[in-house]
């Protein structure tokens, strides 16, 4: 599809070769969306990827009512993503949103969370910093598979909690972290709902990402060839990252 001026009425339409790619690479909108996608990836990795791991570590140390806490950690997965995002949009409201109300109590704000290009990206990422969901239980299950004798031996040898995490627990989680990282990167590159619902790509295209361009070109402009070209570029990027991660994981296990 990306090699054609794709026509719904008479598919596949005129053959363009690399014409769609040339148009994209000359488009400032494409490069803005590409840069925003990379920026969101960096924010999500730096601020959210490690959160379920930390929560699983805490959950592993809870021995009383552990089942109750596991259910509570899983509850966010039961909330429809769209409903949660709409709720956060109200929380961010600059005039009567809950977040600015709380910040006002300590003399901060108000902030235009979703209409200020300087903080709009961060505002979209913040909800994911709460963690929870199925990833916590995946890491928790991996933690439970680490032999308790190994952890106890590290304690006897005088290792403090941080040293036990680095020398015993993380090596035991290395494989599952690698697999989760691949899935995480793919999900970040394919993120659409948070940006579309909370900002619509604004303000001034500061949160417009590649998936939104695919949507705009395909279902608003009906330029399916350009949408296909962007999709293929995203596929190549995700595949390259996946191959690198799998190669690193293979080298670490040898």
C-alpha positions in Angstrom: 0.0 0.0 0.0 2.8 2.4 0.8 4.1 2.1 -2.8 0.9 3.3 -4.3 -1.4 6.3 -4.4 -3.9 3.9 -2.9 -7.4 4.2 -4.1 -10.4 2.6 -2.2 -12.6 2.8 -5.3 -10.0 1.2 -7.6 -7.3 -0.5 -5.5 -4.4 -0.4 -5.4 -4.3 2.8 -7.5 -1.3 4.4 -9.3 2.1 3.0 -8.5 4.4 5.6 -6.9 7.4 3.6 -5.9 9.1 5.5 -3.1 7.1 8.6 -3.8 5.2 8.4 -0.5 8.4 8.1 1.5 9.9 11.1 -0.4 6.9 13.2 0.5 7.1 12.1 4.2 10.8 12.9 4.5 10.3 16.3 3.0 7.4 17.0 5.4 8.0 19.0 8.6 4.9 17.6 10.1 6.3 14.0 9.8 9.6 15.0 11.4 7.7 16.8 14.2 5.7 13.7 14.9 8.7 11.5 14.7 10.6 13.7 17.2 7.5 13.7 19.5 7.4 9.9 19.3 11.0 9.6 20.4 10.5 12.2 23.2 7.5 10.3 24.5 9.5 7.0 24.3 12.3 8.6 26.4 9.7 9.9 29.0 7.9 6.7 29.3 11.1 4.7 29.6 12.6 7.1 32.2 9.5 7.7 34.3 7.2 4.6 34.0 9.0 1.4 32.8 10.5 0.8 36.2 7.4 1.5 38.2 5.8 -2.0 38.0 9.2 -3.5 39.0 9.4 -1.4 42.1 5.8 -2.2 43.0 6.4 -5.9 42.5 9.4 -5.7 44.8 7.2 -4.1 47.5 4.5 -6.6 46.9 6.9 -9.5 47.3 7.8 -8.2 50.8 4.1 -8.1 51.9 3.2 -11.4 53.6 0.0 -10.4 55.3 -3.1 -9.9 53.1 -0.9 -10.4 50.0 -3.8 -11.6 47.9 -5.7 -8.4 48.7 -2.9 -6.2 47.5 -2.5 -8.3 44.3 -6.1 -7.7 43.5 -5.7 -3.9 44.2 -2.7 -3.7 41.9 -4.7 -5.4 39.2 -7.7 -3.1 39.5 -6.3 -0.4 37.1 -6.4 -3.0 34.3 -10.1 -3.3 34.7 -10.7 0.4 34.0 -11.2 1.2 30.3 -8.3 3.2 29.0 -10.6 5.8 27.4 -12.5 6.4 30.7 -9.3 6.8 32.7 -7.9 9.3 30.2 -11.1 11.4 30.2 -11.0 11.4 34.0 -7.4 12.6 33.9 -8.4 15.3 31.4 -10.8 16.7 34.0 -8.2 16.4 36.7 -5.9 18.6 34.6 -8.5 21.2 34.0 -6.8 24.6 34.6 -9.8 26.3 36.2 -11.5 23.6 38.4 -9.3 20.5 38.1 -8.3 18.5 41.2 -4.6 18.7 40.5 -4.4 22.5 40.5 -6.6 22.5 43.6 -4.1 20.4 45.5 -1.1 22.4 44.2 -2.8 25.6 45.3 -2.8 24.3 48.9 1.0 24.6 48.8 1.1 27.8 46.9 1.8 26.4 43.4 0.0 26.8 40.1 -2.3 27.0 38.4 -0.8 25.3 35.4 -2.2 24.8 32.0 -1.3 21.1 31.9 -2.6 20.2 28.5 -2.4 23.5 26.7 1.2 24.4 27.5 3.7 22.9 25.0 6.4 22.9 27.7 4.6 20.4 30.0 1.9 18.8 27.8 4.1 15.7 27.1 4.8 15.3 30.8 1.1 15.6 31.7 0.3 12.8 29.3 2.9 10.5 30.8 2.1 11.2 34.5 -0.9 8.9 34.7 1.3 5.9 33.7 3.6 6.7 36.6 0.9 5.2 38.9 1.8 1.8 37.7 -0.4 -1.2 38.6 -2.0 -3.5 36.1 -0.9 -6.9 34.9 2.8 -6.0 34.6 3.1 -5.9 38.4 1.9 -9.5 38.7 4.2 -10.6 35.9 7.2 -9.2 37.7 5.8 -10.6 41.0 5.6 -14.1 39.5 9.1 -13.8 38.3 10.3 -12.7 41.8 8.5 -15.7 43.4 10.5 -18.0 41.1 13.9 -16.8 42.5 15.1 -19.4 45.0 14.6 -18.1 48.6 17.7 -19.9 49.6 19.8 -17.7 47.3 18.4 -14.5 48.9 18.9 -15.8 52.4 22.5 -16.7 51.5 23.1 -13.1 50.4 21.7 -11.9 53.7 24.0 -14.2 55.7 26.9 -12.9 53.6 26.1 -9.4 54.8 24.5 -8.0 51.7 22.2 -5.1 52.4 18.8 -4.8 50.6 20.2 -2.7 47.7 23.0 -5.2 47.2 20.6 -8.1 47.2 18.5 -6.4 44.6 21.5 -5.7 42.3 23.3 -9.0 42.7 20.5 -11.6 43.2 17.1 -10.3 42.3 17.8 -8.3 39.1 19.8 -11.1 37.5 16.9 -13.4 38.2 14.5 -10.9 36.5 16.8 -10.1 33.6 15.1 -12.3 31.0 11.5 -11.1 31.9 12.6 -7.5 32.0 14.1 -7.9 28.5 10.9 -9.4 27.1 8.7 -6.7 28.9 11.0 -4.0 27.5 10.4 -5.1 24.0 6.6 -5.1 24.5 6.8 -1.8 26.3 8.7 -0.1 23.4 6.2 -1.4 20.9 3.3 -0.1 23.0 4.9 3.3 23.4 5.6 3.6 19.6 2.0 2.6 19.0 0.4 4.9 21.6 -2.6 6.8 20.3 -5.4 7.1 22.8 -3.6 9.3 25.4 -2.5 11.9 22.9 -5.7 11.8 20.9 -8.1 12.1 23.8 -6.2 14.4 26.1 -4.7 16.9 23.6 -5.7 16.0 20.1 -2.1 16.4 19.1 -1.8 19.9 20.4 -0.9 22.4 21.5 0.9 23.5 18.3 1.6 19.8 17.4 3.7 19.3 20.6 2.0 16.0 21.3 1.3 14.8 17.8 2.9 11.4 17.2 3.3 9.0 14.3 0.2 7.0 15.1 -1.9 10.2 14.9 -0.5 10.9 11.5 -1.5 7.4 10.4 -5.0 8.1 11.6 -5.2 11.6 10.0 -3.8 10.5 6.6 -5.9 7.3 6.5 -9.3 8.2 7.9 -9.5 12.0 7.5 -7.5 12.7 4.3 -8.0 9.1 2.8 -4.3 9.1 1.8 -3.8 5.5 2.6 -0.5 5.3 0.8 1.1 7.8 3.2 -0.5 6.1 6.2 1.0 2.8 5.0 4.4 4.4 4.6 4.4 5.7 8.2 3.2 2.3 9.4 6.0 0.5 7.7 8.6 3.0 9.1 7.2 2.3 12.6 7.3 -1.4 11.9 11.0 -1.2 10.9 11.9 0.8 14.0 10.2 -1.5 16.4 11.6 -4.6 14.7 15.2 -3.1 14.9 14.8 -2.3 18.6 13.4 -5.8 19.2 16.3 -7.5 17.4 18.8 -5.5 19.4 17.1 -6.3 22.7 16.9 -10.0 21.8 20.5 -10.1 20.8 21.5 -8.4 24.1 19.4 -10.9 26.1 20.9 -13.8 24.2 24.5 -12.5 24.9 23.7 -12.1 28.6 22.4 -15.6 29.0 25.4 -17.2 27.4 
